[in-house]
Amino acid sequence: MDNLNFGAINKKFVFLLMVLFYSIADAQCIAYTGQTMNAGQTYCLTGNLTLTNDITIPTGALLIIQPGGALIVKGITVNGDLEIGDKGSVKSEGSIIIGVFGSQKNSKVKLGTKAYLSLTGSVSQGDPSFMGTFPGATSSIDMGTYSVVEICGTFSQQSITYPFINYVGAPLGKAYCIAKAQVNGGGTSILSNDSQIIAIAMDTVTGLAPGNASFCGPNATKATCPTLWPDGLPDEKLVCGFADEVVHELDNYCTKPAVSGTPDGYTKMGITIQQKTKDWPENIPNGFLALESKLKGFVITRVQHVSSTPQLGDAVAEPKEGMLVYDIQDKCVKLYNGTQWNCIERSCND
């Protein structure tokens, strides 16, 4: 009986392996070279491709611009999904249409870290929910950390029941949505619910509220909002094609040489899982405790969440000045300075 059961299990195992194999095979990308795309298929562009025609991503299809890849086209219709990988780019000499009004089918453009979408023409959203008649159907732009959307033509948003722009990057990052011509919505439209989205409107805005996005406009210039204005973006709204420069300037931190001099002392205490050398840890200047490993990490206290200003219900009831924790919800290491918890961020070492 045990042998029969074992045989049955083996058959099930082989069957599952076959299903997994064919699922993986089906999931493989079709190399994209500019051909007509079919519904239900996934296409991948590796490297650079320039086309002189419009392209359409049909409902249920996915076009992936692999990390670092670049696509130049005349115009784009996105009825399915367009995914621009990290440091990838899409430039359109025309316009982009995202979604089909009343179709009840989802559409999305997703940008990875430091990716950008640059349009000579306009962005138009077709709301598949039919102004909320079919809830759950959306067309959207999802922006990753330090990504940029630059629109030199008009920006038109149909949806009034959900935001068009979403932030999907690191909590402490940001992304820029730059519109150089007129912006309009459906009267009660909300651009974004995410504060990490920085919206720059360099012309008029009608029927569209920024929501929780950090907003500069209408008729924005660097002088009107210097703290939000990205480096690399000219003040002149009639010039276009600067998304790559804006991306390049983002997350570029200044650094300075370390201060030279004679150490005040040397480390007396160390913990290592390696072969201890004769002069370790005494060869490490100005330390109190040294930890050493080539394969293991140092894990500090992990807590669910601590509010910027301590509140009842926080994971740490009575924080002490200088305390460090990793906040699971906010995904960062936080330091308590005596009055507030702040995520530790990289900056210029002045």
N, C-alpha and C positions, 0 to 999 in steps of 0.2 A: 504493500500500500504506500509505504514511504517513497519507494522508487517511482511509482506512478505519479505521485504528487510532485516529486522532484522533476520528472519529465514534463509535466504540465507547466511548472514554473519556468523551466528552460524555454519551452515554446513561447510562453508569454514574454519572456525576456528578449528572445530573438525578434518577436513581433514588434516590441517597443523599440528595439534598436533600428529595425527597418523603417518604422515610422519616423524616428528621429533623423535617420539618414536622409530620407526623402524630403523631410521638412527643411533640413539644412540646405539641401540642393535647391529646393524651390525658393528659399529665402535669398539665394545668391543674387548679386546685382548683375544686371545686363549692362555692359559697357555702353555709355551714352556718347554718340558721335554726331548727334543732330537729327537722328531718325524720328519718325512719328512714334509717339509713345502710346501704349495700350493700357486700358483700365486693368487694375489688379497687378500690374508689374512694377518692379523696383529697378530703377536705372541709376548708375553711378558714373560720375565724371571724375576721372583722375587726371590731374594736370590742367592745362589751359585749353579752352575751346572758344573760337570766335565764329559766330553765325551772322549772316546778313538778313535772316528772316525772323518772323515771329515764331514762338513755340507755344504749345499748349500741353499742360499736364492734366490729363483727364481724371475724372472722378475715380478714386480708388488707386490711382497711380502715385508713385513716389519718385522724385528725382533728388538724388543726393550729390551735392558737390563735396567731394572728399576734402579732408583738412588740407589747406594750402592751395586748393584748386581754384580756378577762375573761369567764369563763363561770361561772355559778352554776347548779347542778343539784341534784336531790334525791339521786341515787345514780348510780354509773357502773360499768359492766361493760366492761372492756378486754380483748377477745379479740384485737384487732389492736394498733394503735399510737396513743398519744396524745402529741402533741408540744406543749409549752407554750413559746412563743417568749420571747425576752429581755424581761424586765419584764412578762411575761404572768402570768395567774393562773387557777386553777380552784378554786372553792369548792364543796364538796358538803355538803348538809345531812344526807346519809345516809352511806353507805359506798362504798368502791371495791374491786372485785375485779379482779385482774390475772392473766390466764392461766387456762387450763383444764387441770386435772389429767389427765395421761396423753394429752393431745391431740397431742403432737409438733409443735405449732404455736407459733411465737414470739409473745410479746406484750411490749410495752414502754411505759412512761411516761417521757418525756424532758423534762427541765426545762432551759431556757436560762439565761443569765446573769441573776441577780436575779429569777428567776421563782419562783412558789411554788404549792404544792398544800396546801389547808387543808380538813380533814375533821372534821365534827362526829361522824361515826361512825368505823368501823374500816377498816383495810386488811387484805385477805386475799389471799395469793398462792396461785394454783393452779399447781402444778409440772407443766409439760407433759412433762418428762422422765421422769415416773413414778419419782421417787427415783433417777434415774440409769439407769433401764432403757433409755431412749432418749436417749443422750448427744447434746449439741448443741442440743437444744430448751430454750429458756429463757424465763422471764418475769422482768422486771427493772424497776427504777427507775434511770434514769441522770440524775445531778444535775450541773448546770453550776455555774460560778463564782458563789458567794454566793447559791445557790438554797436554798429551804427547803421541807421537807415537815413539816406539823404534823398529828398524828393525835390526836384527842381520844378516840377509842374504842380498841379493842384492836388489836394488831398481830400478825398470824399469818403465819409463813413456813413453807412446806412444803419448799422445796428443801434438800437436804442435800449436794449435790455441786457447787453453785456459789453465789456470793453473790447476794443479792437486790438490794442497793444498790451502784451503781457511780458513781465520780466521773469526769466527762468534761470538767471545766473546766480553767482555767489551773493550771499546776503549783503556783504559790504561793497559790492561792485556797483556799477551803473551802466546805463546804455543810453544812447542819444537817438532821438527821432527828430530829424531836422526837416522842416517844410519851408521852402523858400517862396512859394506862391500861396494863393488863397486856400484856406482850410474851411471845410463845412461838414456839418453832421445833420442828424435827423431831428434836431430840436432839443431832444433830451439825451443825446448821445454822450457817453463818457469815454474819453480816450484810453485811460489806464487807471487801474486801482493800485498801482505799484509806485512807491516813491522813488525807486531806483531808476525809473524811466525819466529822463530829462527831455522835455519837449520844447523845441525851439520853433516858434512860429514867426517868420520874418515878414508876413503879410497879414491880411485880415483873417479873422476867425468868426464863423457864423454857425450857430446851432450845435456847437461842440464844446463841452467843458473838459478841462484837463483831468478831473477826478483827483486822485491822490498823486498824480505825476508831478514832478518838479517842473514848473511851467515858466517859460519866458516868452512873452508876447501879449497881444498881437504887435506887429511891426517891430519885432525884437531887433536889437543891435547889441553889440558887445558892451556899449556904455550903459544900456538899460538894465542889464543883468550880468555884470562881470564875473560873479562867482559861479554862474551856471554855464557861461559861454565856453565851448571847448576850444582848446588850442588847435590851430590848423584850419579853423573855419573863418573865411573872410567875412567882413561886414556887408559886402555888396551882394544883394540877393539875386542879381542878374547873372552872376557867375556861378558855375556849377562844376561838380566832379572833384570834390575835396574829401570824400568819405575816407579814402585810404590815408590821407594825411591826418585826419582826426583820429582814426584808429591807431596810427603810428604814435601819436602823441600821448594817447591814453596809457596810464599805468607806467609811465616813464619817470621813475623816482630819481631824485638827485642823490648823490653820495659824495662823501668827502673822505680823504685819507684818515686813517686812525692816528690818534695822538701818540707821538713817540716819546720815549723817556725811560727812566729807570723804574722797574716795578717796585711797589711798596713791600711786596713779600711774595711768597710762593705757596702753592697748595699743599696742605699737610695730610688731607684725607681723600681717599679715592676708593671707588668700587669698580672692579673690572671682571669680565668673564673671559678675558684674553690672557695670554701669557704676560705676566707683569714684567716690564722692563726695569732695569736697575734704578733709573732716575725718575720714574713715574710714581706719583703725580707731582713730584717736587719740581719738575721742569715746566709746569704750567703756572704762569705768573698771575698774581692777584686773585687767586681762587680760594674758595672755602671748601667746596666739595666737588670732586671730579667723578663723572660716570663714563665708562668706556665699554663699547660693544660695536662689533661690525655687523651684527645680524639682529639685534634687538632694539626696540624703541623705548623711550621713557614716557610713561603714561601718567599724566597728572589727574587729579580728581575730576571725574566726569559727572555733571549734574544735569537735570532735565532743563532747568531755566532759572536765571536770575534776572530780574528787571533792572533797567538802567538805574532807577532810584529804588532802593530796597522796599519791598512790599510784603504784607502778610501772604503766606502761601508760596513764597520763593523757596527754592531748594536749600538755600543757606539762610538760616534764621537770623544769625547775628554775625555778619561779615566783619572781618578785621582788616585794617589798612594794610595793603601789601598782599592780600590773599589772591591766589590764582586758581581759576577753575576752567574747565572746558564746558561751554554751554552747548548742550546737544541740540536744542531747538534753534539757536542762532548760528550754530556751526562755527564757533570761534573761541579762542582763548581769551578769557576776560580777567581784568585786573581791577580790584577794588581799591580806590584811592582815598578812602575814608568817608566819601559821600556818595559816590556813584560807581557802578560797574561799567567798564568800557571795554569793547573788543580791542585787542592789541593789533594795531595796523602798522604796516610799513610806511615810513615817511622819511623826509630828509633828516639826517642826523645832526641837526644844529644843536 
